Amino acid sequence: MRQYESIWLEIKRVDTGKEVPVRIHASARKRLIQAVKLEKTKEVAPKKQVGMFKRQGPLKIRVEQCARDAAFVVVFFSLTYDASKW
């Protein structure tokens, strides 16, 4: 399993619109967001090329400062909709 694949699988597993929180150091926030987007692309792009594509909506990403430690942030990921579950 790739490093960020487990986060993407959890985003897919939860109900549409429900957020998946990930606590991470503030300096790694940008890397995490890019990596999760890449995991989505790695799954969706090959299916789209062969016509097996049922559309997954864009990722909604929200970032908040962690209440316990100022050096950390909580990144919330959710899918706006997921037609692959239909």
Secondary structure, 3 states (H helix, E strand, C coil): CCCCHHHHHHHHHCCCCCCEEEEEEHHHHHHHHHHHHHHHHHHHHHHHHCCCCCCECCEEEEEEECCCCCCEEEEEEEECCEHHHC
